[in-house]
């Protein structure tokens, strides 16, 4: 990811699918289809960018130079060190599944996935957090730090650093 954010073309797509059998306490709460069609509303949604054709392998840039300059200088075009650090902490604490690490479903990582070795180590081949991982389920634990211990470190690419 580096300092530019986002680094890949993005789009907005929404779909509704039924995950009642696994996402709602093992199927305890079913979707009631009598309320269909389902509608989503976005308040004050502002999409800024340049149009692209999703079928093109190499996108042609239909933006005018003034549009590109404005987008690149916008406050959301870059992510600060503090924001990257906050994102890394959030992912370590709360992310318990990632399709990017689900090697059983996706043997080859999808194009939008950036594989981070330290994260990959935390997940099984199913993309789910390994037992005993750092996700504490909202519980706080006290940490003891040993005196005089030096933690070994390895060099790896982490886009949130």
CORDASUL-V958597 format. One record per helix or strand. SS is the DSSP state (2 for helix, 1 for strand). FROM is the first residue (numbers start at 1). TO is the last residue. If there is no record, write none. Layout:
SS_FROM_TO / SS_FROM_TO
This chain:
1_4_4 / 2_20_23 / 2_33_35 / 2_65_72 / 1_78_78 / 2_81_94 / 1_97_102 / 2_117_122 / 1_123_123 / 1_126_129
